[in-house]
Amino acid sequence: MYEPKTYVLIIVLLAGLGVSYLGFQDLLWLGTAWLSSKAADQWWLNTYTVIAAKDSFLYLGVISLWLGGIFAGMSAVLILTKFSKMSLVPFFAAIVFTGLGFNTLDWMLAGSYSLGSFPLWPFNLSFKLESWNWYIFLGVVPSFLGGLFICMVLTYAALKTLGKI
């Protein structure tokens, strides 16, 4: 089995922290309306359950998506070591949390507003920035990958410390 060097683990952990920060900052910026002016709005989870829009955005969207990456990282390390049967629980948890986070963010951000055109004055260009692409590539993907990288390193370190690998 491949034994990564300590500096590789540190680089992956720092990369995970960096992309998590990027994803969180971007999602919080995009969800400013849900955290300020629409924070007290009712967000219906189903016919009977209602929570505040701010709580839905933060807990069911942003944090749930990041937890999906966390569970995916745990599952990946367990699959690559001799604990493949134990990887089923975090694998299915990763599917559930990632799906919940993406679906919530999709409903709350995709149709809420358009970012409009931004003139890039140094280059004399003008382009339309589509909010869907923005939150996918600078919010959803970095948040998920950040959780994935962080938990891969922590799970590997925990198994190594316990002497299981």
Secondary structure as UniProt FT lines:
FT   HELIX           6..30
FT   HELIX           32..35
FT   TURN            36..40
FT   STRAND          42..44
FT   STRAND          50..52
FT   HELIX           53..55
FT   HELIX           56..63
FT   HELIX           64..80
FT   TURN            81..82
FT   HELIX           85..87
FT   HELIX           88..109
FT   TURN            110..112
FT   STRAND          117..120
FT   TURN            121..124
FT   STRAND          125..128
FT   HELIX           131..135
FT   HELIX           136..140
FT   HELIX           141..161
FT   TURN            162..163
//
